[in-house]
Amino acid sequence: MESFMNVVYVYVLIINIIGFSLMRSDKKKAQRQEYRIKERTLWTAAIIGGSIGSYIAMKVYRHKTKHRLFAMGFPFLVIVHSVLFIWMIQHL
């Protein structure tokens, strides 16, 4: 079971780095008026576990902060993912 949790830790780390990177990249593209990353892609990264990285990038780069769905949805996902992660640590 310990090896499973190691895989979970690595997955959580990688998907959050990806979520952070996607938000940062989309902000840079917006500033340069380039073709943007789809919101569906940003949401997918957040939903599959990258919510913390995506939320941190949203705050650091002030990106999508005026979009109500992002401003409320990412913090909600952070809470859900945190609760699930804590539950997994305690029960597995």
Secondary structure, 3 states (H helix, E strand, C coil): CHHHHHHHHHHHHHHHHHHHHHHHHHHHHHHCCCCCCCHHHHHHHHHHHHHHHHHHHHHHCCCCCCCHHHHHHHHHHHHHHHHHHHHHHHHC
